[in-house]
Structures are given as C-alpha cells and as structure tokens.
Amino acid sequence: MSDEQDTPPTQPADATPAAPAAVPPADATATAVAEPPAHQKRWYVVKVQSGREDSIRAALERRVKLENLEPHVGRIVVPVEKITEVRDGKRRIKKVKKFPGYLFCEVEFNEHVLYLFRETSGVGDFVGGTGTGPNKLPQPMSDREVQRMLADQDEVTGGDKKEAAASEESAKGRIKLDYDVGDTVKVREGMFANMEGPVKDIADRDSQTPKVKVVLTIWGRPVEVDLDYWQVDRV
C-alpha cells in the first residue's frame, strides 16, 4: 500500500477558506437598517386666510399631534411686533401682526406635510414655489430672514433669565403716535398748556422718545416749539 492512501486529500491551492470576520456582525447590520435619516427642517412661508392666523396655527398644531407628525413639523409662528401706543398721555404696549395673512412654519417638506397643510381649513399654499405642477417645491427662508422674523417673538432659548430680560428691554417696540405731520394737536402741560397748533415735524419717530415740533401762535406770531411726544394730544 502506498503512503498516499493514508494521507488526507489536500485542499486545492486556489481554494479560499471561509472567513467569518468578513461577514458583518448581525447587530451592526440591524443598526444600519433601523437608523432613519436625519430630518431636515427648514422655515417656509405659508399663505393663510387673513384674520384667522392664530386659529389656523392652533388647528395645524392639533393635527400635527393627532397624526404623529412631530418629527416633520417644528414651530409654527405668527410673527408679531410690539408697539407702544400713547393715548391720554399714557403708554400702552400691545402686539400687532407683522405679516397679516401669513404663517411661518418650520417643517420638513414632504408629501405628509403638504397634505396636512392642504387639508386644513383656511390654509392657502406655500410661498415661493419653484417648478410646475401641484407638487412644485417652495423656496425655504434664508437663515438671515429667519433671524429677522423671530427677532420680536417671545421665544427665549437657553433658559438664561438675564438674556431674556435684556431681550425684553430691547424689544419694547416702536412708539405708535395717533397724530402725524399736519395734524392739529393740543399741549397737555407746561408753559404752553392748552395751546393748539399743527405738527410741523416728528423727529426720532422710530425711537422710544420721539420729539414733536409744533407751531404755536404766541403773541400773534407763529413760533415753533419742540415737545416730547407725550406732551401733546391730537385734537
């Protein structure tokens, strides 16, 4: 008998043995499949029925929760600005809508979000659509536009009370006067109290302390007098 019969057959030289390490671990494969892509939310402008901005926002927010669309829909904002009105010498701060008839929405634009807005009463279309057809893509807002839009809002991030107080102080808003150049006003107090005359000019109109130039008749002659905005009332 030959020794070759007792020797086990050798593996061919070109045969490659199985390499367990080359197979990806089961848990790594599962992780790669199960992990969803990151949601990309951008800010868009949406046309809505004027006068119903707040109720439409509330309706959208309710539907977002009911339909579990929180991952796709972030903040929905009705931008406002603070205006200080002066009446009877008293200052009142109130909020007015900066862009009546529009909502500003932070969303991931997809078919679910599009359906949500289209099927909500009072909602028009996304502003700035590009392309043609019913599924044209809207143009998102730039970062600078978003910052300007949110400048006067009450949302404070970071939880810093000092920053919140500073923001509130800087956002008191402009003064809204109930008179303008050419209107007749009456002086409330001081050495010219109860005198009347037309407004010739209003300086620093956008500041917190506008100055009013009024033409009063003193000793039969027109005299220009500079007064604080709160010292006069419209006749």
Summary of the structure (lengths in Angstrom):
residues: 235
radius of gyration: 34.0
end to end distance: 132.1
largest distance: 146.7
contacts: 553
relative contact order: 0.13
helix: 25%
strand: 31%
